[in-house]
Amino acid sequence: MKKINHFFPHFLLALYIPFWICLAFDPYDRGVWWAENIPVLLVVLGLVLTYTRFRFSNLAYFLMAFWIFWHTVGGHFTFERVPFDWTTDTFGFERNHFDRFGHFFIGFFAFPIAEFLHREKFIQNKIVLWLFALFAIMSLAATYELIEWWFVVTFGGDAGASFLGSQGDIWDAQKDILMDTLGAIGSLLLFAIGSRKK
């Protein structure tokens, strides 16, 4: 069992590579696909290259995989065009909320941030550790919204609108940051529970 657990990150990567290849074919908009996939590929490459230096827990890899897989799907279809009608129809939403889930999942990265800082003994105080991880995600969320703004101003047109994905919601940026924050809080609660058991 320990051997299987040890290779869990390899298992996730083995699933992701063919998944990514399939969704790289014939995306809705190649420019948007690149814009959405570059951050995903940087994260995956970073995790692969640093694996021997620092191995996260299997739970951390599992949580990070949510966003990695989800964002790859969004890059293929563009987030507003992902077939996600069942949530819209079930809950009576006026827009496609696939992107909101994606923002919630990016908040899960607070867990590996806290795990890395704790195990490397960069931050020992638990409250400071949790706050740092939370604020790191909130800063990342705000930075991404600025990147979306830059992309729209630079490229404009359908590609800009697809990358922005606001779908007419004037509070889209604020709601996205809120979802990032809620995801971070949820993952940090998991981290706190796991820390108590040790």
HUVENWO-V518139 format. One record per residue. RES is the residue in one small letter. SS is DSSP state (A for helix, B for strand, O for the rest). PHI is phi in radians with two decimals (NA if undefined). OMEGA is omega in whole degrees, -180 to 180 (none if undefined). Layout:
[[RES SS PHI OMEGA] [RES SS PHI OMEGA]]
This chain:
[[m O NA -180] [k A -1.09 180] [k A -1.13 178] [i A -1.09 179] [n A -1.08 -179] [h A -1.11 -177] [f O -1.66 -180] [f A -1.01 178] [p A -1.05 177] [h A -1.14 178] [f A -1.09 178] [l A -1.08 179] [l A -1.14 179] [a A -1.12 175] [l A -1.28 -173] [y A -1.26 -175] [i A -1.02 178] [p A -1.18 177] [f A -1.05 -180] [w A -1.13 -179] [i A -1.06 180] [c A -1.06 -177] [l A -1.43 175] [a A -1.37 180] [f O -1.42 171] [d O 0.85 176] [p O -1.24 -179] [y O -1.06 -180] [d O -2.50 -174] [r A -1.12 178] [g A -1.10 177] [v A -1.15 179] [w A -1.02 179] [w A -1.11 -179] [a A -1.07 -179] [e A -1.42 -175] [n A -1.53 180] [i A -1.01 179] [p A -1.10 179] [v A -1.13 -179] [l A -1.12 177] [l A -1.11 179] [v A -1.14 -179] [v A -1.08 179] [l A -1.09 178] [g A -1.08 179] [l A -1.16 179] [v A -1.19 -175] [l A -1.22 -178] [t O -1.74 -174] [y O -1.02 -178] [t O -1.27 179] [r O -1.41 -180] [f O -2.58 177] [r O -1.78 176] [f O -1.24 175] [s O -1.20 178] [n A -1.07 178] [l A -1.12 178] [a A -1.10 178] [y A -1.11 179] [f A -1.07 -180] [l A -1.15 179] [m A -1.14 -179] [a A -1.10 178] [f A -0.94 -178] [w A -1.19 -177] [i A -1.04 180] [f A -1.21 -177] [w A -1.09 -177] [h A -1.18 178] [t A -1.14 176] [v A -1.11 179] [g A -1.06 178] [g A -1.17 -180] [h A -1.23 -175] [f A -1.58 -157] [t O 1.28 -169] [f A -1.11 -178] [e A -1.35 -177] [r A -1.87 177] [v O -1.08 178] [p O -1.13 -176] [f O -2.31 -172] [d A -1.12 -176] [w A -1.09 178] [t A -1.27 179] [t A -1.07 -178] [d A -1.24 -177] [t A -1.14 -175] [f A -1.82 177] [g O 1.22 179] [f O -1.26 178] [e O -1.68 -179] [r O -2.49 176] [n O -1.38 -176] [h O -1.73 178] [f A -1.00 -179] [d A -1.19 179] [r A -1.12 176] [f A -1.08 179] [g A -1.05 178] [h A -1.18 176] [f A -1.07 -178] [f A -1.22 177] [i A -1.14 176] [g O -1.10 179] [f O -1.09 180] [f A -1.20 174] [a A -1.09 179] [f A -1.07 179] [p A -1.13 176] [i A -1.08 180] [a A -1.12 -180] [e A -1.09 -180] [f A -1.11 -178] [l A -1.11 -179] [h A -1.28 -177] [r A -1.21 177] [e O -1.47 177] [k O 1.06 175] [f O -1.32 179] [i O -2.30 -178] [q O -1.71 -180] [n O -1.23 -174] [k A -1.12 -179] [i A -1.12 178] [v A -1.09 179] [l A -1.05 -179] [w A -1.13 180] [l A -1.15 179] [f A -1.08 180] [a A -1.11 179] [l A -1.12 -178] [f A -1.19 176] [a A -1.10 178] [i A -1.17 179] [m A -1.10 177] [s A -1.17 177] [l A -1.07 -180] [a A -1.08 179] [a A -1.13 179] [t A -1.09 -180] [y A -1.13 177] [e A -1.12 176] [l A -1.18 178] [i A -1.13 177] [e A -1.07 177] [w A -1.04 179] [w A -1.04 -178] [f A -1.08 -179] [v A -1.12 -180] [v A -1.13 -177] [t A -1.33 -173] [f A -1.80 176] [g O 0.98 175] [g A 1.01 -178] [d A -1.14 -179] [a A -1.10 179] [g A -1.10 180] [a A -1.14 180] [s A -1.18 180] [f A -1.20 179] [l A -1.14 175] [g O 1.11 -178] [s O -1.28 178] [q O 0.93 176] [g O 1.44 -179] [d O -1.54 -177] [i O -1.22 179] [w O -1.80 -175] [d A -1.01 -178] [a A -1.07 -179] [q A -1.15 179] [k A -1.18 177] [d A -1.09 179] [i A -1.11 177] [l A -1.06 180] [m A -1.14 175] [d A -1.00 -177] [t A -1.15 179] [l A -1.12 177] [g A -1.09 179] [a A -1.14 179] [i A -1.07 179] [g A -1.07 -179] [s A -1.22 179] [l A -1.25 173] [l A -1.14 175] [l A -1.08 180] [f A -1.10 180] [a A -1.14 178] [i A -1.13 179] [g A -1.14 179] [s A -1.18 180] [r A -1.18 -177] [k A -1.30 -177] [k O -1.53 none]]
